[in-house]
Amino acid sequence: MGIGRLGNALYLVDEQGVLIDGYGPNYADIDLPIIDGLDVSPRGAAAKVDPARAAFAARVFAALSARPELIARLSQVDVTDVHDAVVLLDGDTALLHLGEGDFVERLQQYLDLAPDLRERVAGIDYVDLRFDERLYVRRVAPPAASARARQ
């Protein structure tokens, strides 16, 4: 299914959330998306996958697999919240909130609108596509605003 990031380590993960093997140089030719949010183990403990999050990730991948051109662009998927898959596409910095269904339709909606969004909004942090006909765009905070917020 993908490369699960659990703690500081990467693992090959199958559709049931089973850790197949540690991801390393011997798998460098495998191009799979990174999956975040699977880990439920306490810090320092052995890696443990949350079955509900693994099932949610499998649903996302199964839906997107129907469109090979979409799944090929998938770089990362975060399933920390089982009601909101957040994806990152190759060559794009915007986090895309897809919710818990209609993954293909929502991702296609973003791809159709992305050129116009980029023209209108410089520096997109995320696009929330969970609200049917509406989408919400958050700009990246300017560096000065970020520095003030940390003080």
Summary of the structure (lengths in Angstrom):
residues: 151
radius of gyration: 16.5
end to end distance: 41.4
largest distance: 46.8
contacts: 412
relative contact order: 0.12
helix: 32%
strand: 32%
